[in-house]
Amino acid sequence: MHDDLIARARTWLAEDPDTETRDELAKLIDAGDVTELSARFSGTLQFGTAGLRGELGAGPMRMNRGVVIRAAAGLAAYLKKNGTPHGDGTAGLVVIGYDARHKSADFARDTAAVMTGAGLRAAVLPRPLPTPVLAFAIRHLGAVAGVEVTASHNPPRDNGYKVYLGDGSQIVPPADAGIAAEIDAIASLHDVPRPEAGWEILDDSVLDAYLARTDAVLAAGSPRTARTVYTAMHGVGRDVLLAAFARAGFPEPVLVAEQADPDPDFPTVAFPNPEEPGAMDLAFARARATDPDLIIANDPDADRCAVAVKDGGDWRMLRGDEVGALLAAHLVRRGVSGTFAESIVSSSLLGRIAGKAGLPYEETLTGFKWIARVNGLRYGYEEALGYCVDPEGVRDKDGITAALLITELASGLKEEGRTLLDLLDDLAVEHGLHATDQLSVRVQDLSVIADAMSRLREQPPTELAGLAITRAEDLTRGTETLPPTDGLRYTLDGARVVVRPSGTEPKLKCYLEVVVPVAAHADLPAARARATELLAAVKRDLSAAAGI
């Protein structure tokens, strides 16, 4: 076992194109560090519908140039087998974007070299830019595929590799399995041609086209008066968001200076995710000093948008479900047509809003790879701060255009002497108070997640918070409208729970919703108290049932 492990590590070392990871691996081999080598060589990072994501480092279980080159070569082989050359005989174009994380630029350059060596055309965005710019560029440039090098809001030590096909949407089955099979078929990196040049570095015209497309998000002549505090969370959103806001005619956002510049070490936050405790503290402090109408935050690759508002004497984050409902109500008021869609872990309030407006509504599996594929999509959102407000421009979540739309809504309400919270109150009275929460458990040992799922399947709860479970669904079997996925869904009288392992982080995630009827605005405080009590009880009982 020991000799085999060392032999595999030496074989990998001989092919590793990166001096940094070569040195790292050589030290582990010389030290005979079996524990660490076993962790690096226990398998390979699995390519799935989220692409690749993992910790940076040497070996097949880490994100590094060797893993990325194999992934790019597998993608190229898949594209060539699936009819990518254009009708005129020219090779298909693959457009590549990247964020400001460690190694992102290297991974983008390696991908361009592999695509070029495979006989495809490759074009790389001019610098680190938001993921939605890449998603836009695929359709804008007529590409057959796109790659975004990003780990989104993961910790600083991580990086990732997200793949889109020519429709501008992230891959879904069976494309993921097809690409994974091609990756597995690569025997050696020495078999992968990687020329030193031959790909294109795009200029700012693609970014200019993206910014021009943002005009379609806002209503002509709408109020543009809301003042914002903005944080880029050490990511790549700042310059694009400021340009979009200036183009729209909004007041220039006040920046959270400590988080404004791209920094792959994310020094001011434990996790660079606006949802994580403490991540918004600097933004709140800036807002207390400047008294804006709202706070806007992007995650590091700017595909998510967080919103905070003044509530009483201080500031608080709106939940993704609250922002999702606000944007839906705003679009309905503007008279849009088309399908509203969300994932199964998001609030059922969207279905109520769409139904009352006479608009089609669909639920999908978790992730914008599914939401973006809904026929006739006009608006889609997911509770994890993801909003697709212009699917004809970007078929993915887009934190820049979502920020524009929520700021337009806040501006209109401001002109009426109202706030986003006032509109949320109106929605609660009209449709019932839909209160959501999440029980999220981050683990070191993935078996904890598997054990919890097994326990719930073998000993399913019959009630939570004193509410009888009227329907229990094991989503691995799929439903009439959903393909199979690893998840459980419980429907209760006035509540709903979905339990699933995260697809991108070592977390078990449980999504809770309770619905409390509200007769009038005066009843809202009592309804909120009841919702808080129910959510706490559901969380407690679910924790016990899952053994977490």
C-alpha positions in Angstrom: 0.0 0.0 0.0 2.8 2.4 1.0 4.9 1.6 -2.1 1.9 1.9 -4.4 1.0 5.3 -2.9 4.5 6.6 -3.3 4.6 5.3 -6.9 1.3 7.1 -7.8 2.6 10.3 -6.2 5.9 10.1 -8.2 4.0 9.5 -11.4 1.8 12.6 -10.8 4.9 14.6 -9.8 6.6 13.7 -13.1 3.7 15.3 -15.0 2.9 18.3 -12.8 3.5 21.5 -14.8 3.4 23.8 -11.8 6.7 24.4 -9.9 4.7 25.4 -6.7 2.7 22.1 -6.5 5.7 20.1 -7.7 7.7 21.4 -4.7 4.8 20.8 -2.4 4.4 17.2 -3.5 8.1 16.4 -3.6 8.4 17.4 0.1 5.5 15.1 1.0 7.1 12.2 -0.8 10.5 12.9 0.7 9.0 13.1 4.2 7.0 9.9 3.6 3.9 11.7 4.8 1.5 8.8 4.2 -1.5 10.5 5.9 -1.3 13.6 3.7 -0.4 11.7 0.5 -3.4 9.3 1.1 -5.7 12.4 1.3 -4.3 13.7 -1.9 -4.4 10.4 -3.8 -7.5 8.7 -2.4 -9.3 9.3 -5.7 -9.8 12.2 -8.0 -11.9 15.4 -7.7 -15.2 14.4 -9.2 -16.5 16.4 -12.2 -20.2 16.9 -11.8 -23.0 19.4 -12.6 -21.1 22.0 -10.4 -18.0 21.3 -12.5 -15.0 21.0 -10.1 -14.4 22.7 -6.8 -11.9 22.0 -4.1 -8.9 23.0 -2.0 -5.8 24.2 -3.8 -2.8 21.9 -3.6 -0.9 19.0 -5.3 -2.5 15.7 -6.3 -5.7 14.5 -8.0 -7.9 15.3 -5.0 -6.9 19.0 -5.0 -7.4 21.9 -7.4 -4.2 22.4 -9.4 -3.0 22.9 -13.0 -2.8 19.2 -13.6 -6.4 18.6 -12.6 -7.5 21.7 -14.6 -5.6 20.6 -17.8 -7.3 17.2 -17.6 -10.7 18.8 -17.1 -10.1 21.1 -20.0 -9.0 18.3 -22.2 -12.0 16.2 -21.3 -14.3 19.1 -22.1 -12.6 19.7 -25.4 -13.0 16.0 -26.4 -16.6 16.1 -25.4 -17.3 19.2 -27.4 -15.6 17.8 -30.5 -17.7 14.6 -30.3 -20.9 16.5 -29.9 -20.9 18.6 -33.0 -19.2 21.8 -32.1 -17.7 22.8 -35.5 -19.8 25.5 -37.1 -21.6 24.8 -40.4 -19.0 26.7 -42.3 -16.3 24.3 -41.1 -14.7 26.7 -38.6 -14.0 25.4 -35.1 -16.2 26.2 -32.2 -15.4 29.0 -29.8 -14.9 28.4 -26.1 -14.9 31.6 -24.0 -13.1 31.6 -20.6 -13.6 33.8 -17.6 -11.9 33.9 -14.2 -12.1 35.6 -10.8 -9.3 37.0 -8.6 -8.6 33.9 -6.5 -5.2 32.2 -6.2 -4.3 30.4 -9.5 -7.5 31.5 -11.3 -5.5 33.3 -14.1 -3.2 30.3 -14.5 -6.2 27.9 -14.8 -7.8 30.2 -17.4 -4.6 30.3 -19.4 -4.2 26.5 -19.2 -7.8 26.0 -20.4 -7.2 28.4 -23.4 -4.1 26.5 -24.3 -5.8 23.1 -24.1 -8.8 24.3 -26.3 -6.4 25.7 -28.8 -4.3 22.5 -28.9 -7.5 20.5 -29.4 -8.4 22.5 -32.5 -11.0 24.7 -31.0 -10.9 28.4 -30.8 -10.4 30.0 -27.3 -11.0 33.5 -26.1 -10.2 34.7 -22.5 -11.9 37.7 -20.8 -9.5 40.6 -20.5 -9.1 40.4 -16.7 -10.9 39.0 -13.6 -14.6 39.8 -14.1 -17.9 38.7 -12.6 -19.2 35.3 -13.5 -22.4 36.8 -15.2 -20.2 38.6 -17.7 -18.8 35.2 -18.8 -22.4 33.8 -18.9 -23.4 36.7 -21.1 -20.3 36.4 -23.3 -21.1 32.8 -24.3 -24.4 33.8 -26.0 -23.1 37.2 -27.2 -20.1 35.7 -29.0 -21.9 32.6 -30.2 -19.6 30.3 -28.3 -20.1 26.5 -28.1 -19.1 26.5 -24.4 -17.8 28.6 -21.6 -15.6 28.1 -18.6 -15.5 30.2 -15.5 -12.7 29.7 -13.0 -14.1 30.5 -9.6 -15.0 29.1 -6.3 -17.6 31.7 -5.7 -18.0 32.3 -2.0 -15.9 29.3 -0.8 -12.9 29.8 1.6 -9.7 31.4 0.4 -7.9 28.0 0.0 -10.4 26.8 -2.6 -10.9 27.2 -6.3 -13.2 25.8 -8.9 -14.1 25.2 -12.5 -17.6 25.9 -13.8 -18.7 24.8 -17.3 -21.5 26.2 -19.5 -22.6 25.0 -22.9 -23.6 27.2 -25.9 -27.0 28.0 -24.6 -25.3 30.0 -21.8 -26.5 27.7 -19.1 -24.5 25.6 -16.7 -24.2 21.9 -17.6 -26.8 19.4 -16.4 -26.9 15.6 -16.9 -26.0 13.8 -19.1 -23.4 16.4 -20.2 -21.6 16.2 -16.9 -21.2 12.4 -17.1 -20.1 12.7 -20.7 -17.4 15.2 -19.9 -16.3 13.2 -16.8 -15.9 10.1 -19.0 -13.6 12.0 -21.4 -11.6 13.3 -18.4 -11.1 9.8 -17.1 -9.9 8.6 -20.6 -6.9 10.9 -20.5 -3.9 8.7 -19.7 -1.2 11.3 -19.3 -0.8 15.1 -19.4 1.9 14.5 -22.0 -0.8 13.5 -24.4 -2.5 16.9 -24.1 -1.2 19.5 -26.6 -0.8 22.9 -25.0 0.6 25.5 -27.4 2.2 28.6 -26.0 -0.1 30.9 -28.0 -3.0 30.9 -30.5 -5.9 32.0 -28.3 -7.5 35.4 -28.1 -7.5 37.8 -25.2 -10.8 39.7 -25.5 -10.9 43.5 -25.2 -13.5 45.5 -23.2 -16.1 45.3 -26.0 -17.7 42.2 -24.5 -17.9 44.0 -21.1 -19.3 47.1 -22.8 -22.0 44.9 -24.5 -22.9 43.4 -21.1 -23.3 46.8 -19.6 -25.4 47.9 -22.6 -27.6 44.9 -22.0 -28.3 46.0 -18.4 -30.4 48.8 -19.8 -33.1 46.1 -20.5 -33.4 45.4 -16.8 -34.9 48.8 -15.8 -38.1 50.4 -16.8 -37.8 53.5 -18.9 -38.2 56.7 -16.8 -38.3 54.8 -13.5 -37.1 56.6 -10.3 -33.3 56.3 -9.7 -33.0 58.0 -6.4 -32.1 55.3 -3.8 -28.7 55.7 -2.1 -26.7 52.6 -1.5 -23.7 51.3 0.5 -21.9 48.6 -1.5 -19.4 45.9 -0.7 -17.7 43.7 -3.2 -16.6 41.2 -0.4 -13.0 41.3 -1.7 -14.2 40.1 -5.1 -14.5 41.2 -8.7 -17.8 43.0 -8.6 -16.9 46.6 -7.8 -15.9 48.1 -11.1 -18.7 46.5 -13.1 -21.4 47.4 -10.6 -20.2 51.0 -10.3 -20.3 51.2 -14.1 -23.8 49.7 -14.3 -25.1 52.1 -11.6 -23.5 55.1 -13.3 -25.0 54.1 -16.6 -28.5 53.7 -15.0 -28.2 57.1 -13.3 -28.4 55.9 -9.7 -26.4 57.9 -7.0 -22.9 56.5 -6.8 -22.7 53.8 -4.2 -20.7 54.4 -1.1 -18.0 51.7 -1.0 -17.0 49.6 2.0 -13.3 50.5 1.4 -11.8 47.6 3.4 -13.6 45.1 1.1 -13.5 47.0 -2.2 -10.4 45.7 -3.9 -10.0 42.1 -5.1 -8.0 40.1 -2.5 -7.8 36.2 -2.8 -7.1 36.0 0.9 -10.4 37.7 1.9 -8.7 39.2 5.0 -11.8 40.8 6.7 -14.1 37.8 6.7 -14.0 34.2 7.9 -16.0 33.1 4.8 -16.5 35.6 1.9 -20.2 34.9 1.8 -22.7 37.7 2.7 -24.9 35.0 4.4 -22.1 34.1 6.9 -22.1 35.6 10.4 -19.9 38.7 10.5 -19.4 39.1 6.8 -21.6 42.1 6.6 -20.4 43.9 9.7 -18.2 46.4 7.9 -21.1 47.2 5.5 -23.4 47.8 8.5 -20.8 50.1 10.1 -20.6 52.1 6.8 -24.4 52.3 6.6 -24.7 53.6 10.2 -22.2 56.3 9.3 -23.8 57.3 6.0 -27.6 56.4 6.4 -28.3 55.1 2.9 -31.6 53.6 1.7 -30.2 50.1 1.4 -27.0 48.0 1.5 -26.0 45.9 -1.5 -23.4 43.2 -1.4 -22.0 40.8 -4.0 -20.2 37.6 -3.3 -16.6 37.4 -4.7 -17.6 36.4 -8.3 -20.6 38.7 -8.2 -23.2 36.3 -9.3 -25.1 36.6 -6.0 -26.7 39.7 -4.5 -27.3 40.4 -0.9 -29.6 43.2 0.4 -29.8 44.8 3.8 -32.2 47.4 5.1 -32.8 49.6 8.1 -35.2 47.8 10.5 -36.0 50.0 13.4 -32.8 51.5 14.8 -30.3 49.2 13.0 -29.6 47.3 9.9 -30.4 43.7 9.0 -29.9 41.4 6.0 -33.0 40.4 4.0 -33.3 36.7 3.4 -32.8 35.5 -0.1 -36.5 34.5 -0.1 -37.5 38.0 0.9 -35.5 39.6 -1.9 -36.8 37.0 -4.3 -40.4 37.9 -3.4 -39.7 41.7 -3.6 -38.2 41.4 -7.1 -41.1 39.2 -8.2 -43.7 41.7 -6.9 -41.8 44.5 -8.6 -41.8 42.7 -12.0 -45.5 41.9 -11.7 -46.3 45.5 -11.0 -44.3 46.5 -14.1 -46.5 44.1 -16.1 -44.0 41.6 -17.3 -45.0 38.3 -18.9 -43.4 34.9 -18.9 -42.7 32.1 -16.4 -41.6 32.7 -12.8 -39.4 29.8 -11.5 -37.5 28.9 -8.4 -35.8 25.8 -6.9 -37.6 23.5 -4.5 -35.6 24.9 -1.5 -36.9 28.4 -2.0 -40.1 30.0 -0.6 -43.5 29.0 -1.9 -44.5 32.6 -1.8 -43.2 33.0 -5.4 -45.9 30.6 -6.6 -48.6 32.6 -4.8 -47.4 35.8 -6.4 -47.2 34.3 -9.8 -50.6 32.6 -9.5 -52.4 35.8 -8.4 -50.8 37.6 -11.4 -51.9 34.9 -13.8 -48.3 34.0 -14.7 -46.9 30.5 -15.3 -44.8 29.1 -12.4 -42.4 26.2 -12.1 -40.3 24.5 -9.4 -36.9 23.0 -10.3 -34.1 21.2 -8.6 -31.5 23.2 -6.7 -29.2 25.4 -8.9 -29.5 27.8 -11.7 -28.4 25.1 -14.1 -32.0 23.9 -13.7 -33.8 27.3 -13.3 -32.2 28.7 -16.4 -33.7 25.9 -18.5 -37.3 26.6 -17.7 -39.3 27.2 -20.9 -40.3 30.8 -21.3 -38.4 31.9 -18.2 -38.9 35.6 -17.3 -37.6 35.6 -13.7 -36.0 32.9 -11.5 -34.5 33.0 -8.1 -33.0 30.8 -5.4 -32.9 31.4 -1.7 -29.1 31.4 -1.6 -29.1 35.1 -2.9 -29.3 34.1 -6.6 -31.5 36.0 -9.0 -32.0 35.8 -12.8 -33.8 39.0 -13.7 -32.8 39.1 -17.4 -32.7 35.6 -18.8 -32.4 36.7 -22.4 -29.1 38.4 -21.4 -27.7 36.1 -18.8 -29.1 32.6 -18.3 -27.7 32.3 -14.8 -27.8 34.2 -11.5 -26.5 37.7 -11.9 -25.6 39.9 -8.8 -25.1 43.0 -10.9 -28.5 43.1 -12.7 -30.3 42.0 -9.5 -28.7 44.9 -7.7 -30.0 47.3 -10.3 -33.5 45.9 -10.1 -33.7 46.0 -6.3 -32.4 49.6 -6.3 -35.0 50.6 -8.8 -37.7 49.1 -6.6 -36.3 50.9 -3.5 -36.2 54.1 -5.5 -39.9 53.8 -6.5 -41.0 53.0 -3.0 -38.9 55.9 -1.7 -40.8 58.3 -4.0 -44.0 57.0 -2.3 -42.6 57.4 1.2 -42.3 53.7 1.6 -39.6 51.0 2.1 -38.8 47.5 1.1 -40.1 46.4 4.5 -43.4 48.0 3.8 -43.8 46.0 0.6 -42.9 42.8 2.5 -45.7 43.6 5.0 -48.1 44.1 2.1 -47.1 40.7 0.6 -47.6 39.0 4.0 -51.1 40.3 4.3 -52.0 39.4 0.7 -50.5 35.9 0.6 -49.8 34.9 4.2 -46.6 35.4 6.1 -44.0 33.0 4.5 -41.2 32.7 7.0 -38.1 30.7 6.1 -35.0 29.6 7.9 -32.1 27.2 7.4 -30.5 24.5 9.5 -27.0 24.2 8.0 -24.3 21.9 9.4 -20.7 22.2 8.2 -18.7 19.0 8.7 -15.2 17.8 8.5 -16.2 14.2 7.9 -18.6 13.7 5.0 -19.9 10.5 6.6 -21.8 12.7 9.1 -24.0 13.9 6.2 -24.5 10.4 4.8 -25.5 9.1 8.3 -28.0 11.9 8.8 -29.7 11.2 5.4 -29.7 7.4 6.1 -31.3 8.0 9.5 -34.0 10.2 8.1 -34.8 7.6 5.4 -34.8 4.6 7.8 -36.6 6.4 10.7 -38.6 9.2 9.0 -40.3 11.7 11.4 -44.1 11.7 11.5 -44.4 15.2 12.8 -42.3 18.3 13.4 -43.2 21.2 15.8 -46.4 19.3 16.6 -47.5 19.6 12.9 -48.3 16.3 11.2 -46.2 15.4 8.1 -48.9 15.0 5.4 -46.5 14.0 2.7 -42.9 12.6 2.8 -40.9 12.4 -0.5 -37.6 10.8 -1.1 -36.4 12.8 -4.1 -33.8 10.2 -5.2 -36.8 8.6 -6.9 -37.7 11.8 -8.7 -41.3 13.1 -9.0 -43.7 13.9 -11.8 -42.0 17.2 -12.4 -38.5 16.7 -11.0 -35.6 14.4 -12.0 -34.0 12.3 -9.2 -31.7 14.1 -6.7 -30.3 13.3 -3.2 -32.9 15.0 -1.0 -35.9 14.6 1.2 -39.0 16.8 1.2 -41.6 16.9 3.9 -45.0 18.7 3.5 -46.7 19.6 6.8 -49.9 21.5 7.6 -48.7 25.0 7.1 -45.0 24.2 6.7 -42.4 22.6 4.4 -39.0 21.1 4.9 -36.3 20.1 2.4 -33.1 18.3 3.4 -30.2 17.8 1.1 -26.4 17.6 1.0 -24.8 20.8 -0.4 -23.4 20.3 -3.9 -20.5 22.7 -3.5 -19.6 22.6 0.2 -19.2 20.0 3.0 -22.6 20.9 4.5 -25.9 19.3 5.2 -28.6 21.9 4.5 -32.2 21.8 5.7 -34.6 24.4 4.3 -37.5 25.3 6.5 -40.7 27.3 5.7 -43.8 28.0 7.7 -46.8 29.9 6.4 -49.0 31.8 8.9 -52.2 33.5 7.7 -52.5 37.3 8.3 -55.9 39.0 8.2 -54.6 42.6 8.4 -51.5 44.6 9.0 -52.3 44.9 12.7 -51.9 41.1 12.9 -48.4 41.0 11.6 -46.5 41.2 15.0 -48.5 38.2 16.3 -48.0 36.3 13.0 -44.2 36.9 13.1 -44.0 35.7 16.7 -45.9 32.5 15.8 -43.7 31.9 12.8 -40.5 32.4 14.8 -41.8 29.9 17.4 -42.7 27.4 14.8 -39.4 27.6 12.9 -37.5 27.1 16.1 -39.5 24.1 17.0 -39.2 22.6 13.5 -35.4 23.1 13.6 -35.2 21.5 17.0 -37.3 18.4 16.1 -35.5 18.0 12.7 -32.1 18.1 14.4 -33.2 15.4 16.7 -34.6 13.3 13.9 -31.5 13.6 11.8 -29.1 13.1 14.7 -27.2 16.3 14.0 
